[in-house]
Amino acid sequence: MRTFGDDEARLMPRESAFVKARRLLAEGRIIVRRADGRRLVARVRGDSAHLYTTGFDRGTWFCSCAHAAQSTRCSHVIALMLLWIEPGSGSR
């Protein structure tokens, strides 16, 4: 079986944040730690097995992953958003 080097791997299409979020949700990788009228906090297990703290507080979505610092919506936040609007679709 042929393996790809780093340069070749960078040229391959990546999974979109939304598609990855749906997969994280389907695989049950979200654990809601707190949900009340003002705040939502969850732990999301990423593909690298790291646990990220993700949530919504004071009108702002947040995530502890490195990608969230560069983008307004990482896949972890999108997965939590999907869980919130689609109850019963993942771990709650």
Sequence and secondary structure as in RCSB ss.txt:
>XXXX:A:sequence
MRTFGDDEARLMPRESAFVKARRLLAEGRIIVRRADGRRLVARVRGDSAHLYTTGFDRGTWFCSCAHAAQSTRCS
HVIALMLLWIEPGSGSR
>XXXX:A:secstr
     HHHHHHS    HHHHHHHHHHTT EEEEEE SSEEEEEEE TTS EEEEEEETTEEEE STGGGTSS  H
HHHHHHHHHHSTTSS  
